[in-house]
Amino acid sequence: MKVYSGGFTAERLYRPEMKIIVELQLQGFNKEEIREKVFADNLLQCRSAAAIKDIFPRVYNRTEYLDQTFKSLLLYGSRSDQNALLLYVFLKHFAFPRDLVLELIHYKWKTFNYSITDGNVETFIDEKSEQHESVRKWSKQTRYKIKQVTLKTLVEAELLVKNGKEYTITSIPISKELQEYVELQKKRDFLLFTLND
């Protein structure tokens, strides 16, 4: 049975941090060497060593979903390609926002209903709480934070555009190069997450 973690309430896309780590990976540094550089030079621009210790594994673990081509496009591709890649690794890493995109947002997109509200997300959480004990255990505050973080991240990735109290669903426009690469690699989930399928 699927277990949804509520442990991503402090997460975001980590755009500059991801690019810093990926650039070091492409230069050939291993995880330990990157960790040393990040701590020695405060490359992630954190206020304390404790903050670096918290953020580094969050960012590094996401880079493991990226192959060399994806990493290169994250560094040198268009902003839209970067958004698509950052969203991809976020959704690969966290089950709840992934399922929200696949089951709610993707469904609405395919049925030409391009609007999503806080209420839609709350209903989705209610449905998941009926199916999964892990969601039933979330406090009211955790539910609220999860909704906020998920929506904010989807806006930051430009999959959603905030319009007053509602959000408009938009596909992330990806380059022909990225589109052809993910099709060649048979990464259907990438196309589903970015509404390019």
QUICORZI-V209628 format. One record per backbone hydrogen bond with DSSP energy under -1.0 kcal/mol. CO is the residue of the C=O (numbers start at 1). NH is the residue of the N-H. Records with the same first field share a line. If there is no record, write none. Layout:
CO=NH  NH
//
This chain:
8=11
14=18
15=19
16=20
17=21
18=22
19=23
20=24
21=25
22=26
23=27
24=29
25=28
30=34
31=35
32=36
33=37
34=38
35=39
36=40
37=41
42=45
48=52
49=53
50=54
51=55
52=56
55=59
56=60
57=61
59=63
62=65
63=66
67=71
68=72
69=73
70=74
71=75
72=76
73=77
78=82
79=83
80=84
81=85
82=86
83=87
84=88
85=89
86=90
87=91
88=92
89=93
90=94
94=98
95=99
96=100
97=101
98=102
99=103
100=104  105
101=106
104=108
105=109
106=110
107=111
108=113
109=112
114=169
116=167
117=121
118=122
119=123
120=124
121=125
122=126
123=127
124=128
125=129
126=130
127=131
128=132
132=136
133=137
135=138
139=143
140=144
141=145
142=146
143=147
144=148
145=149
146=150
147=151
148=152
149=153
150=154
151=155
152=156
153=157
154=159  160
155=158
159=170
161=168
163=166
166=163
167=116
168=161
175=179
176=180
177=181
178=182
179=183
180=184
181=185
182=187
186=188
187=191
188=192
189=193
190=194
191=196
194=172
//
